[in-house]
Amino acid sequence: MREQRTYSTDAIILKHSDLGEADRILTLLTPYRGKYHAVAKGARRPVSRKAGHLELLCHSRLHLAQGRNLDIITQAQTHEAFLSLRQGNDTWYSTCAIYLAELVDRFIEDDTQHEDVYNLLLKALRELDSDAHEVHKQEASGTPQPGRDRSLLLLRYFEIYLLAYAGYEPLLRTCAHCDTELEPVINGFTPTLGGALCPNCSHLWAQKISPNALKVLRLLQRTEWEHVPRLHLDAKIHAEAASAMHSLVRYHLEREIKSWSFLEALISQMPTNH
């Protein structure tokens, strides 16, 4: 009888669903195999030693055995639990993280290596967790809480780079129809052509996008996250940037992202200065 093959991998838990009475199917994002599904037997039992290391959005080290249909998780050890995302009554940061995980799950095909996407999601989760930790610390001390400009920019940054890694890099510097360089005026934006349009072409298909909103998206597209300045933008610019990127995401997926509506509801409740 052939010996069962075992292996280890780091993974981010993108999604999970119940299987039978006690098992769980996990959607994993790994650096070298990409996205795939595995079974955690007994993970829903109260005495399971693996369960705490296989929570949604955990970054864990997994040991697996090759199965007939799905590989089986035999051991798990948490690298990063991102606990600050789950603490407190504020659901903003956890919703952001779930939205990013859903984007990855929708855009990335199974069993296709995407180390760049793995690193992108890991960076974003660390940033959101750090911001959430700061908010909880501010709440505990009774000092004014920091704004959410940074996390809103992070969502746009993530969308831009995920689209690029998936082969749909947004066109933000030249007209997506006539290829002329865009001027700092009110331009258009259309998902069907993949980005911004000059004024001469924008009357054909596009929603309008202001020079400042387009400037922000361009900055994010050409700058490593660590070097993105801490901008304080008004709600209108944030809304324009979000609308443009959401239209691209929805167009390429040909469906709505489930967590988007809840995220949008939370944004609408923010103070105008965030």
Secondary structure as GFF3:
##gff-version 3
##sequence-region A 1 274
A	DSSP	beta_strand	6	19	.	.	.	ID=ss1
A	DSSP	beta_strand	23	30	.	.	.	ID=ss2
A	DSSP	beta_strand	34	40	.	.	.	ID=ss3
A	DSSP	three_ten_helix	51	53	.	.	.	ID=ss4
A	DSSP	beta_strand	59	65	.	.	.	ID=ss5
A	DSSP	beta_strand	71	80	.	.	.	ID=ss6
A	DSSP	three_ten_helix	83	85	.	.	.	ID=ss7
A	DSSP	alpha_helix	92	107	.	.	.	ID=ss8
A	DSSP	alpha_helix	115	141	.	.	.	ID=ss9
A	DSSP	alpha_helix	149	165	.	.	.	ID=ss10
A	DSSP	beta_strand	187	190	.	.	.	ID=ss11
A	DSSP	beta_strand	195	197	.	.	.	ID=ss12
A	DSSP	alpha_helix	199	205	.	.	.	ID=ss13
A	DSSP	beta_strand	207	209	.	.	.	ID=ss14
A	DSSP	alpha_helix	211	222	.	.	.	ID=ss15
A	DSSP	three_ten_helix	225	227	.	.	.	ID=ss16
A	DSSP	alpha_helix	235	253	.	.	.	ID=ss17
A	DSSP	alpha_helix	258	268	.	.	.	ID=ss18
###
